[in-house]
Amino acid sequence: MRDARAATVGFIGLGTMGGPMATNLAKAGIPLVVYDAVPAAMAALTKHAGVRAVTSPGGVASDVNVLFTALPNDAIVRDVYLGQSGIASTGRAGLVTCDCSTVSPEVTIEIQAALLSRSMTHMDTPMLGSQPQAVSGEIFFIIGGDRSTVGVIQPYLDIMGRLSMYVGGPGAGNRVKLMHNGLVAVNAVAAAEALAVAANSGVDPYVFYEVVKNGGGMAYSTYFDRRVKRMLDGDFSPTFTAELMRKDAILALAQARALGVPMPILEEAKRTYDEAVDSGWAKDDFSAVTHVVEKRIGRPVSPKGAPSTPKGAPNSL
């Protein structure tokens, strides 16, 4: 860890995931330069020793050795890296960048090529896990890019996460992440539909939850464990929002179409997320897709009452 602390690290995007991740780096004694579009997010980080805020992404890149980004979508990632006063235009030769965002592999490869032409190295390091894992430092990082650079970033990944895996060259991290989140999106809709059948058949959904959780059958999943009890209790507070899951489903479908692989089940799941977002649940947890299924059957799946109304809680970068 001595070498890691000797370097200055940048972090751009201090929202639901990036804020806790940068906080864990600061608590480990890593000198940080940070930027976020929301001033309050930067103010929260600068309370920690060794953290300095700047006024632009380029201001971070010009003053660090390794730089992490955690941003919401393709357009913002591309602008932060390749836009005016972005990372590509101000970063020093030898800079290593790590994008923890979930974006299309094409954007990753575009950025990697642009930075390589300026003697910088770009890695895609998307994450498995949501806000609780970001806070506890238990993220799983999926690493794509130059394999010889993994050792440079590994000390920081080890602070922010519990495990990491190298999966291939530029863009491979996001290819794997999109396949993963496509499965998650389908799983969430399928669980909601199963609960709807339980509710309409007179089976107590809590009993169904206990059977799936404890019965040892193949229907059990991490999603079922982390979300279904919360859903039945009426808790849709976001750790990963419905609008972000829809974005990932769209990207996963685009990847599949480009490869000529039909995914009709994910197509239908994406339409359910479209309805969730259009109905006002965009800022709720992605498990709020359950409310769409409740609308379709005309009743709540939980014995505790009606679907919650949209909260509209804002997300920062």
Stockholm file with secondary structure:
# STOCKHOLM 1.0

chainA/1-317         MRDARAATVGFIGLGTMGGPMATNLAKAGIPLVVYDAVPAAMAALTKHAGVRAVTSPGGVASDVNVLFTALPNDAIVRDVYLGQSGIASTGRAGLVTCDCSTVSPEVTIEIQAALLSRSMTHMDTPMLGSQPQAVSGEIFFIIGGDRSTVGVIQPYLDIMGRLSMYVGGPGAGNRVKLMHNGLVAVNAVAAAEALAVAANSGVDPYVFYEVVKNGGGMAYSTYFDRRVKRMLDGDFSPTFTAELMRKDAILALAQARALGVPMPILEEAKRTYDEAVDSGWAKDDFSAVTHVVEKRIGRPVSPKGAPSTPKGAPNSL
#=GR chainA/1-317 SS CHHHHHSCEEEECCSTTHHHHHHHHHHTTCCEEEECSSHHHHHHHTTSTTEEECSSHHHHHTTCSEEEECCSSHHHHHHHHHSTTCHHHHCCTTCEEEECSCCCHHHHHHHHHHHHTTTCEEEECCEECCHHHHHHTCEEEEEESCGGGHHHHHHHHHHHEEEEEEEESTTHHHHHHHHHHHHHHHHHHHHHHHHHHHHHHTCCHHHHHHHHHHSCCTTCCHHIIIIIHHHHTTCCCCSSBHHHHHHHHHHHHHHHHHTTCCCHHHHHHHHHHHHHIIIIITTSBGGGGHHHHHHHHTSCSSTTCSCCCCCCCCCCC
#=GC SS_cons         CHHHHHSCEEEECCSTTHHHHHHHHHHTTCCEEEECSSHHHHHHHTTSTTEEECSSHHHHHTTCSEEEECCSSHHHHHHHHHSTTCHHHHCCTTCEEEECSCCCHHHHHHHHHHHHTTTCEEEECCEECCHHHHHHTCEEEEEESCGGGHHHHHHHHHHHEEEEEEEESTTHHHHHHHHHHHHHHHHHHHHHHHHHHHHHHTCCHHHHHHHHHHSCCTTCCHHIIIIIHHHHTTCCCCSSBHHHHHHHHHHHHHHHHHTTCCCHHHHHHHHHHHHHIIIIITTSBGGGGHHHHHHHHTSCSSTTCSCCCCCCCCCCC
//
